[in-house]
Amino acid sequence: MSEPVIRVKKLAYVRVGAPDPAAAELFLNEFGLQVAARTDHAIHFRGTDAEAPCYVLSEGAGTVTAIAFEADSAENLATLSQLEGASAIETLAEPCGGQVVRLTDPVGMQVEVVHGRAALEPLPPSPSHPFNMNGERARIGGFPAVERGPSHVRRIGHLVLESPDPESLYQWYHERLGLTISDAVRLPDGAPQMIFSRLDRAQEFVDHHVVGFQFALDEGVRVQHIAFEVGNLDDLMSGHDHLKRRKRKHVWGIGRHLLGGQIFDYWKSPFGVIHEHWTDTDLVNESHEAKDCGIAEMEDYWGPGPSPGFLIARFNFKVIRNALRLLKARSQSAAG
């Protein structure tokens, strides 16, 4: 396999369009993102970590319109700009500055690779405390440090891209940006249902996945969900109650994933894009050996199964056909 053109260092931000930006802003505030800056055409949201904004909201159709990664160097941008179909290096005319090269992936998603954005000062993180568990008494004479209200989103962590051909789409990101497979969920015929890919940072430990490439039941193309790290389990649970009291649409959770290990909680925004809170992910590096997981083995450590609102973004006859195919594959795998 050929060397990637570059190896990106992290997921930087997403651009999202919503039909009603004011309603979207209210949801994002309740979700735990905080406004960092406003321009004539967009609102830039951040987490509590000392990073540039991770979410750019503007008026649009209710979709993720671009995903962005951070490069190691200006030289990386120069290399990318020579690829067929890539833009020239441009100044990023946004609050934290920097430079950008824009690409378009095989399914039409705009991919931005940035360098030189200025980091923001950190904000107060979620409160935390020791736990009295497993017979160990670490919290003596004190009480749990828990705040009611929105979760404290720290940073953007990962996203899932749905398409009819996740294998080919993964290859495009691997060849240009250096994403590499951590694990995959496959059907008995070897076709991928989900490819979990991570950043390739050699010996540095990174999140188990930064982009999941998933087969879309309706064979459409979209960012199926965007995932954000929150402070800890209490912070996730407080955020869950906060969103529930505001009658937001809950579509999956709370549970702990098998692949990735995250404790998760999924909410559908008023503009249709699913947003995930997670905490406590698995960390891996180049020593990790990628494994194929059969569809029948794909059961989380604990928690409920996903709702139809999580699994199906748009109903058509392809959904029925592909859902039956998955059920058949699952029973075959279990029998085998």
Backbone hydrogen bonds, N-H to C=O, Kabsch-Sander energy under -0.5 kcal/mol:
donor,donor_aa,acceptor,acceptor_aa,energy
5,V,175,E,-2.7
6,I,176,R,-1.2
8,V,177,L,-2.3
9,K,70,E,-3.1
10,K,70,E,-0.9
12,A,10,K,-0.5
12,A,68,A,-2.7
13,Y,68,A,-1.0
14,V,54,C,-1.1
15,R,66,A,-2.7
16,V,56,V,-3.0
17,G,63,T,-2.8
18,A,58,S,-2.3
24,A,20,D,-2.3
25,E,21,P,-2.7
26,L,22,A,-1.9
27,F,23,A,-2.0
28,L,24,A,-2.6
29,N,25,E,-2.3
30,E,26,L,-2.2
31,F,27,F,-2.1
32,G,28,L,-1.2
33,L,28,L,-2.4
34,Q,46,R,-2.3
36,A,44,H,-3.7
37,A,44,H,-1.5
39,T,42,A,-2.8
43,I,57,L,-2.5
44,H,37,A,-2.9
45,F,43,I,-0.6
45,F,55,Y,-3.3
46,R,34,Q,-2.8
48,T,153,V,-1.9
49,D,154,R,-1.6
51,E,49,D,-2.1
54,C,45,F,-1.6
55,Y,45,F,-1.3
56,V,14,V,-2.6
57,L,43,I,-3.0
57,L,55,Y,-0.6
58,S,16,V,-2.3
60,G,18,A,-1.4
62,G,17,G,-0.8
63,T,17,G,-0.9
65,T,15,R,-2.3
65,T,63,T,-0.6
66,A,15,R,-1.3
67,I,110,Q,-2.1
68,A,13,Y,-2.5
69,F,112,E,-2.6
70,E,10,K,-2.7
71,A,114,V,-3.1
77,L,73,S,-1.2
78,A,74,A,-2.1
79,T,75,E,-2.2
80,L,76,N,-2.4
81,S,77,L,-2.4
82,Q,79,T,-1.2
83,L,80,L,-2.1
86,A,83,L,-1.9
87,S,102,R,-2.1
90,E,100,V,-2.6
92,L,98,G,-3.0
93,A,91,T,-1.0
94,E,92,L,-2.4
97,G,94,E,-2.3
99,Q,115,H,-2.8
100,V,90,E,-2.5
101,V,113,V,-2.1
103,L,111,V,-3.1
105,D,109,M,-2.6
108,G,105,D,-2.2
110,Q,65,T,-0.9
111,V,103,L,-2.8
112,E,67,I,-2.7
112,E,110,Q,-0.5
113,V,101,V,-2.6
114,V,69,F,-2.7
114,V,112,E,-0.5
115,H,99,Q,-1.9
118,A,96,C,-2.6
123,L,48,T,-2.4
133,M,131,F,-1.0
133,M,136,E,-0.7
136,E,133,M,-2.6
138,A,131,F,-0.6
138,A,136,E,-0.9
140,I,138,A,-0.8
146,V,144,P,-1.2
153,V,32,G,-1.0
153,V,151,S,-1.1
154,R,229,E,-3.6
155,R,229,E,-0.9
157,G,227,A,-3.2
158,H,227,A,-1.2
159,L,210,V,-1.3
160,V,225,H,-2.1
161,L,212,G,-3.1
162,E,160,V,-0.6
162,E,222,R,-3.1
163,S,214,Q,-2.1
169,L,165,D,-1.8
170,Y,166,P,-2.5
171,Q,167,E,-2.0
172,W,168,S,-1.7
173,Y,169,L,-1.7
174,H,170,Y,-2.7
175,E,171,Q,-2.7
176,R,172,W,-1.7
177,L,173,Y,-2.3
178,G,173,Y,-0.6
178,G,174,H,-1.4
179,L,173,Y,-1.0
180,T,198,R,-2.4
182,S,196,F,-3.3
183,D,196,F,-1.1
184,A,291,K,-2.3
185,V,194,M,-3.1
186,R,184,A,-0.6
186,R,293,C,-2.3
187,L,191,A,-2.9
190,G,187,L,-2.5
193,Q,185,V,-3.4
194,M,185,V,-1.7
195,I,213,F,-2.1
196,F,183,D,-2.8
196,F,194,M,-0.5
197,S,195,I,-0.7
197,S,211,V,-2.4
198,R,180,T,-3.1
201,R,199,L,-0.9
204,E,201,R,-2.1
206,V,284,V,-2.9
208,H,282,D,-1.7
210,V,197,S,-3.4
211,V,197,S,-1.7
212,G,159,L,-2.4
213,F,195,I,-2.8
214,Q,161,L,-2.6
214,Q,212,G,-0.7
215,F,193,Q,-2.4
216,A,163,S,-2.0
219,E,216,A,-1.6
222,R,162,E,-1.7
224,Q,160,V,-2.4
224,Q,222,R,-0.8
225,H,160,V,-0.8
226,I,274,I,-2.1
227,A,158,H,-3.1
228,F,276,E,-2.8
229,E,155,R,-1.9
230,V,278,W,-2.6
231,G,152,H,-0.7
236,L,232,N,-2.3
237,M,233,L,-2.7
238,S,234,D,-2.6
239,G,235,D,-2.1
240,H,236,L,-2.2
241,D,237,M,-2.3
242,H,238,S,-2.3
243,L,239,G,-2.6
244,K,240,H,-2.5
245,R,241,D,-2.5
246,R,242,H,-1.1
247,K,244,K,-1.8
248,R,243,L,-2.3
249,K,268,K,-0.7
250,H,248,R,-0.7
251,V,266,Y,-2.0
252,W,266,Y,-1.2
254,I,264,F,-0.7
255,G,264,F,-1.3
256,R,302,W,-2.3
257,H,262,Q,-2.8
260,G,258,L,-0.8
263,I,279,T,-2.6
264,F,255,G,-2.7
264,F,262,Q,-0.6
265,D,277,H,-1.6
266,Y,252,W,-3.4
267,W,275,H,-2.8
268,K,249,K,-2.8
269,S,267,W,-0.5
269,S,273,V,-2.3
272,G,269,S,-1.9
274,I,224,Q,-0.9
275,H,267,W,-3.5
276,E,226,I,-2.9
277,H,265,D,-2.8
278,W,228,F,-1.9
279,T,263,I,-1.6
282,D,260,G,-3.5
284,V,206,V,-2.5
286,E,202,A,-2.3
288,H,285,N,-2.3
290,A,288,H,-0.7
291,K,182,S,-0.7
293,C,184,A,-3.6
293,C,291,K,-0.5
294,G,292,D,-0.5
295,I,186,R,-1.2
297,E,294,G,-1.2
298,M,294,G,-0.6
298,M,295,I,-0.7
299,E,297,E,-2.0
301,Y,256,R,-1.5
302,W,256,R,-1.0
307,S,251,V,-1.9
310,F,307,S,-1.2
311,L,307,S,-1.9
312,I,308,P,-2.7
313,A,311,L,-0.6
319,V,316,N,-1.0
320,I,316,N,-0.9
321,R,317,F,-2.1
322,N,318,K,-2.9
323,A,319,V,-2.6
324,L,320,I,-2.3
325,R,321,R,-1.8
326,L,322,N,-2.2
327,L,323,A,-2.3
328,K,324,L,-2.4
329,A,325,R,-2.3
330,R,326,L,-2.7
331,S,327,L,-2.1
332,Q,328,K,-2.3
333,S,329,A,-2.7
334,A,330,R,-2.2
335,A,331,S,-2.2
336,G,332,Q,-2.2
